[in-house]
């Protein structure tokens, strides 16, 4: 490779290249999981049409009935007819599709372009899927035609006002995004979500069904509300409970069938035990750790059959709700750490086979590298405010260190009283170099949500969900996907009178004055703000329409069955308002650092120091700095966000303030906490492809800055300065804010040995003290990334942290690879 300090992940890859065995990745200690993993490694995922075909068949037969009941009937049809598999070596039963790596279809979401997209999937440069010719025929001839004219995406495009549409889609083709005010609700049925898994483990779906039956029997037979709303809802809950129980029993039958022909006595016994367990859970309460794991796995996998949740259904606080079963079995002498690790690894490799399929080109661009966020939350605090770490917390950290897989997405909650051992093991896990765990800060999340109406016990018990967000099971009720706003597009519109070079002479934004007419910085600043606020306005218009539309297109009887408020009021989770719930949504700022740095450059060089004329700057931007490298170098040397520089950070704070002031004033009209967030996934890459050269020296159509991180390479004052810029740019006197995603890249040498771990722990404590929401790390050498880009076949197993998830570096587009390479690799903590 090269001569320098390597992370354990890099050392493992180097040892593979040298033909050596690395004791840190001892395959013999994890033989079962490695055997399963070896069978799927390197496979291009295939499209499985079963869910889409069966769902469509049922929906065709139930037109005119209440949507929630139609959905439950469709799930029963799927449960009865979808093929069931139990993988060789697996200890947990339950798949949502074919064996190997697979993705499934949600035609109710994107059926209007299903037939077009299916032709492109296998040809995609990034995240391709294999489509069997017969399956393609079924999609084009049987599935897609039914959904034409019925999908949510089509309804949304028709409902957008004339002035909002061209900021959202290309007017001539609404299947393509403009990447300016980008709605995200049409490539997912719901925002990220976390179920109350503990409810399933303690009561089973048989108990939930009994509750629904009792409520149904108690309805007033003369009440219009009970007959029209509550009755079909409760019937749907009963039906979906029956569906998942039936599905589990079909797996029990399959396991028993396989056991009859199994010649290996060990595997025969395993299959017989699987059959026994699947007959008991998830219908009945779990009696031990193994049953709890199987019950949870059935629940999350059936959720994937139910709907396309943005970032996949998360796993909640596994170290909390599984701990009583783990503790009891260990104390009884029927379970040890190695057996528990093996069960977790069976779950991890099962997760790795389900690939979240984005048919929309926009959705695919937002989620490069087969993105996934099935977050497992560890640590944090108990509902009564005490530290929550336990033996299972440390076992999950150990599992992540020992097994080289980027599943699950591990998230660690940190608070001011987190134990030293916990912080140490978190830091040691981060040092492995594969980007786990991401960290979420209780000291920011808890008081912020208390201000929004949560109780102490609810928010103390939050779970990480999706990329960087959190959920309070049984209190959160908002599921509508929200807008991503290209703040860099607002900047370009301020430079060109409402135009963007990508889109020619079309005035897309506000027709503000030509910037050469501005005599002062304040005039330019007001022009920028006008463009920014205009885009936010249209995002809120979008969201108002989205909230009104979604309940007519989506239902979630399984998700509703696991939510106390839905059951109490007999209301589907996708309804616009559920009594007693907290509606927490967010709109997204994309290109924050790019815009801050550009505005700081204009303010300093054009208006204060007058070293560059506005006409000169505009000419250089239009020509993408051709022949003006001298000017570009001057621009790149101006004050930049991420360096604890008040000059830039004050502009950053004012951009943030203008955004949160808008949502404070107008979110009430939308009916939710529609707060400001900085979590782009990989959208800063496609959003950058519509933005021409910017005044911070960024070249045209290259990636924008990522999340609340600094612009690529602009953070030159060390990692603590990045934390300080994040702190100084936040408006802590406003509650209208949500997650900020922060990426930090360290060289392995600066965190090496125990001394390096101590430094990393101290850095994490500083982050916690500053009340910053999120942080995640890449511990890697730039040379490794360059070598992997040059010789991808030699670095197939290289895992990197992207945007709230980790992925194989070689599965990413060159643009995103270049973006990761360009980020500053700090050599000192």
Secondary structure, 3 states (H helix, E strand, C coil): CCCCCCCHHHHHHHHHHHCCCCHHHCHHHHHHHHHHHHHHCCCCCEEECHHHHHHHHHHHHCCCCCHHHHHHHHHHHHHHHCCCCCCCCCCCCCCCCCCCCEEECCHHHHHHHHHHHHHHHHHCCCCCCECCHHHHHHHHHHHHHHHCCCCHHHHHHHHCCHHHHHHHEECCEEEEECCCEECCHHHCCECCCECCHHHHHHHHHHHHHHHHHHHHHCCCCCCHHHHHHHHHHHHHHHHHHHHHHHHHHHHHHHHHHHHHHCCCHHHHHHHHHHHHHHHHCCCCCCCCHHHHHHHHHHHHHHHHHHCCECCCCECECHHHHCHHHHHHHHHCCCCCHHHHHHHHHHHHHHHCCECCCCCCHHHHHHCCCCCCCCCEEEECECCCCCECCCHHHHHHHHHHHHCCCCCCCEEEEECCCCCHHHHHHHHHHHCCCCCCCEEEEHHHHHHHHHHCCCCHHHHHCCEEECCCEEECCCCECCCCCCCEEEHHHHHHHHHCCCCCHHHCCCCCCCCCCCHHHCCCHHHHHHHHHHHHHHHHHHHHHHHHHHHHHHCCCCCCHHHHHCCHHHHHHCCCCCCCCCCCCECEEEEEEECHHHHHHHHHHHHHHHHHCCCCCHHHHHHHHHCCCCCCHHHHHHHHCCCCCCCCCHHHHHHHHHHHHHHHHHHHHHHHHHCCEEEEEECCCCHHHHHHCCCCCCCCCCCCCCCCCCCCCCCCCCCCCCHHHHHHHHHHCCCCCCCCEEEECCEEEECHHHHCHHHHHHHHHHHHHHHHHCCCCEEEEEECCHHHHHHHHHCHHHCCCCEEECCCCEEEHHHCCHHHHHHHHHCCEECCC
